[in-house]
Amino acid sequence: MNLALIGYGKMGNMLDRLAPEYGFKTGLVLDVNNNASGEGFTAENFRNIHAAIEFTMPEAAVHNLEKLAALRVPTVTGTTGWYGQLAYVRTLFEQNHVGLVYSPNFSIGVNIFERIVGEGARWMEQQPGYESWAWEIHHSAKLDAPSGTLLKLVEGMRKAGYSRKVDVSSNRAGSIPGTHEVGFDSAADTITLRHTARSREGFARGALHAAKWITTNKGAHEFSEILFGEAQR
């Protein structure tokens, strides 16, 4: 299958390298060198493309996704910082009868970590003697803070029934791929839950897994729905 890579930074380069393991070859790359104004989104360029993976910048993501929906290209997007327009983008793909997979984090480990945090929060709601925090650190080139993943972790805590304050903080430094931590503290003890990424490879593999899945499915799906078998095909 032919894969289009929208954005070709460090993540795009890794996706290109790992794509054959998932049955893909890179058939198209669009980046700042050939798509600065969106001129690369043509029917001819995407004629033989089976799926697209979009990892760009928050300010470019919605425009890119609009184009991909109009071309009816099954798409995976790992860009964060644009989720204020998520409902609009979901509608575009659903109206065009084409698939979209989105997530603030395509790491399988992070998605399992989210379930663990949610379960912990459910139990801690019954323990008023504990206060909680959520913290993350990423490389200095990451623009959005707090990260989409940390916001999703806190959202998951709320959905699990945790109603008390969660103190949220972020740091940006060096080349750190990403560390996320949720903790609960009382006068007696501290519980710390932490996920640490060693490289971008986990994110790339999750995105390629999603790209393979979306070639035969429609609708808009969050990655965890696919990972845990909850997506409606």
C-alpha positions as CSV (number, residue, x, y, z in Angstrom):
1,M,0.0,0.0,0.0
2,N,1.1,3.5,-0.8
3,L,1.4,5.9,2.2
4,A,1.5,9.7,2.1
5,L,3.4,11.5,4.8
6,I,2.2,15.0,5.6
7,G,5.2,16.6,7.3
8,Y,8.7,15.2,7.2
9,G,10.5,16.1,10.4
10,K,11.9,13.6,12.8
11,M,8.6,11.8,13.1
12,G,8.1,11.7,9.3
13,N,11.5,10.3,8.8
14,M,10.9,7.5,11.4
15,L,7.5,6.7,9.8
16,D,9.2,6.4,6.4
17,R,11.8,4.0,7.8
18,L,9.3,1.8,9.7
19,A,6.5,1.8,7.0
20,P,7.5,-1.5,5.2
21,E,7.0,-3.4,8.5
22,Y,3.3,-2.5,8.2
23,G,2.8,-3.2,4.6
24,F,3.4,0.3,3.3
25,K,5.8,2.1,1.1
26,T,6.0,5.9,1.0
27,G,4.4,7.1,-2.2
28,L,4.2,10.8,-1.4
29,V,5.8,13.3,1.0
30,L,4.4,16.8,1.5
31,D,6.4,19.2,3.6
32,V,7.4,22.9,3.6
33,N,9.5,22.3,0.5
34,N,6.6,21.3,-1.8
35,N,3.4,22.2,0.1
36,A,4.0,25.6,1.8
37,S,0.6,26.9,0.6
38,G,-1.3,23.6,0.3
39,E,-0.5,23.2,-3.4
40,G,0.5,19.5,-2.9
41,F,-3.1,18.4,-2.1
42,T,-4.1,17.5,-5.6
43,A,-6.1,14.5,-6.9
44,E,-3.2,13.6,-9.1
45,N,-0.8,13.4,-6.2
46,F,-3.1,11.2,-4.2
47,R,-4.4,9.0,-7.0
48,N,-2.7,5.9,-5.8
49,I,-2.4,6.7,-2.1
50,H,-4.1,4.3,0.3
51,A,-3.6,6.2,3.6
52,A,-2.0,9.4,4.9
53,I,-0.3,10.2,8.2
54,E,-0.2,13.8,9.2
55,F,2.4,15.0,11.8
56,T,2.8,18.8,11.3
57,M,2.1,21.9,13.4
58,P,-1.0,23.0,15.2
59,E,-1.6,26.0,12.9
60,A,-1.4,23.8,9.8
61,A,-3.3,20.7,11.0
62,V,-6.9,21.7,10.4
63,H,-6.1,23.0,6.9
64,N,-4.3,19.8,6.0
65,L,-7.2,17.7,7.4
66,E,-9.7,19.7,5.4
67,K,-7.8,18.9,2.2
68,L,-7.4,15.2,3.0
69,A,-11.1,14.8,3.9
70,A,-12.1,16.5,0.6
71,L,-9.8,14.1,-1.3
72,R,-11.3,11.2,0.6
73,V,-7.9,9.9,1.9
74,P,-8.0,7.6,5.0
75,T,-6.0,9.7,7.5
76,V,-4.1,9.4,10.7
77,T,-3.2,12.6,12.5
78,G,-0.8,12.9,15.5
79,T,-0.6,16.7,15.5
80,T,-1.8,18.2,18.8
81,G,-2.8,21.7,19.8
82,W,-5.9,22.0,17.4
83,Y,-8.5,20.0,19.3
84,G,-10.7,23.0,19.8
85,Q,-11.8,22.3,16.2
86,L,-12.0,18.5,16.6
87,A,-15.8,18.3,16.2
88,Y,-15.6,20.2,12.9
89,V,-12.9,17.9,11.6
90,R,-14.7,14.8,12.6
91,T,-17.8,16.0,10.8
92,L,-15.7,16.6,7.6
93,F,-14.5,13.0,7.5
94,E,-17.8,11.5,8.4
95,Q,-19.6,13.6,5.7
96,N,-17.1,12.5,3.1
97,H,-17.4,8.8,4.1
98,V,-13.8,8.4,4.8
99,G,-11.8,7.3,7.9
100,L,-9.9,9.4,10.4
101,V,-7.8,8.3,13.4
102,Y,-6.7,11.0,15.8
103,S,-4.9,11.0,19.2
104,P,-2.7,13.2,21.2
105,N,-0.4,10.2,21.6
106,F,-0.1,7.1,19.5
107,S,2.1,5.2,22.0
108,I,0.5,1.9,23.0
109,G,2.1,2.2,26.4
110,V,0.6,5.7,27.0
111,N,-2.8,4.5,26.0
112,I,-2.6,1.6,28.5
113,F,-1.2,4.1,31.1
114,E,-4.3,6.3,30.6
115,R,-6.5,3.3,31.6
116,I,-4.3,2.7,34.7
117,V,-4.6,6.4,35.7
118,G,-8.3,6.4,35.2
119,E,-8.7,3.3,37.5
120,G,-6.5,4.9,40.1
121,A,-8.5,8.1,40.0
122,R,-11.7,6.2,40.5
123,W,-10.4,4.6,43.7
124,M,-8.9,7.9,44.9
125,E,-12.2,9.7,44.6
126,Q,-13.2,7.8,47.7
127,Q,-10.1,9.0,49.7
128,P,-10.4,12.7,50.6
129,G,-7.1,12.7,52.4
130,Y,-5.2,12.6,49.1
131,E,-4.5,15.5,46.8
132,S,-3.4,15.0,43.2
133,W,-1.1,16.4,40.5
134,A,-0.4,15.8,36.8
135,W,2.9,16.8,35.2
136,E,4.7,16.4,31.9
137,I,8.0,17.3,30.3
138,H,8.9,17.3,26.6
139,H,11.7,18.5,24.3
140,S,12.0,22.2,23.9
141,A,10.7,22.2,20.3
142,K,7.2,21.1,21.4
143,L,4.9,24.1,21.1
144,D,1.8,23.2,23.1
145,A,1.9,23.0,26.9
146,P,0.4,21.3,28.7
147,S,0.6,18.4,26.2
148,G,-2.5,16.9,24.7
149,T,-1.6,13.7,26.4
150,L,-1.6,15.3,29.9
151,L,-4.9,17.0,29.2
152,K,-6.4,13.6,28.1
153,L,-5.1,12.0,31.3
154,V,-6.8,14.6,33.4
155,E,-10.0,14.3,31.3
156,G,-9.8,10.5,31.9
157,M,-9.6,11.1,35.6
158,R,-12.7,13.3,35.5
159,K,-14.6,10.7,33.4
160,A,-13.6,8.1,36.1
161,G,-15.4,10.2,38.7
162,Y,-12.5,12.2,40.2
163,S,-14.0,15.5,41.2
164,R,-11.3,17.2,43.3
165,K,-8.5,19.6,42.1
166,V,-5.7,18.2,39.9
167,D,-2.6,20.5,39.9
168,V,-1.4,20.6,36.3
169,S,2.1,21.6,35.2
170,S,4.5,21.3,32.3
171,N,8.2,21.8,31.4
172,R,10.1,22.1,28.1
173,A,13.8,21.3,27.9
174,G,16.4,19.5,25.8
175,S,15.5,16.5,23.6
176,I,13.2,14.6,26.0
177,P,10.7,12.5,24.0
178,G,8.0,12.7,26.7
179,T,7.4,11.9,30.3
180,H,3.9,12.0,31.9
181,E,3.2,11.6,35.6
182,V,0.1,11.5,37.8
183,G,0.4,11.4,41.6
184,F,-1.6,11.3,44.8
185,D,-0.2,12.5,48.1
186,S,-1.4,12.4,51.7
187,A,0.1,13.0,55.1
188,A,0.9,9.2,55.2
189,D,2.3,8.4,51.8
190,T,2.6,9.2,48.1
191,I,1.5,7.2,45.0
192,T,3.2,8.1,41.7
193,L,2.2,6.8,38.3
194,R,4.6,7.6,35.5
195,H,5.1,6.8,31.8
196,T,8.5,7.6,30.2
197,A,9.0,7.4,26.4
198,R,12.5,6.4,25.4
199,S,12.2,7.5,21.8
200,R,9.6,8.5,19.1
201,E,9.5,4.9,17.8
202,G,6.5,4.0,20.0
203,F,4.5,6.9,18.6
204,A,5.5,6.0,15.0
205,R,4.5,2.3,15.4
206,G,1.1,3.2,16.8
207,A,0.4,5.6,14.0
208,L,1.3,3.0,11.4
209,H,-0.9,0.5,13.2
210,A,-3.7,3.0,12.9
211,A,-3.0,3.7,9.3
212,K,-3.2,0.0,8.4
213,W,-6.6,-0.2,10.3
214,I,-8.1,2.9,8.7
215,T,-7.6,1.7,5.1
216,T,-10.5,-0.7,5.6
217,N,-12.7,1.3,8.0
218,K,-14.6,4.6,7.9
219,G,-15.7,7.2,10.5
220,A,-13.7,9.2,13.0
221,H,-12.0,7.3,15.8
222,E,-9.7,8.1,18.7
223,F,-6.7,5.7,18.7
224,S,-7.6,4.1,22.0
225,E,-10.9,2.9,20.5
226,I,-9.0,0.9,17.9
227,L,-6.4,-0.3,20.3
228,F,-8.9,-1.7,22.8
229,G,-11.4,-3.0,20.2
230,E,-14.0,-0.4,21.0
231,A,-14.3,1.3,17.5
232,Q,-17.5,0.8,15.5
233,R,-16.4,-0.2,12.0
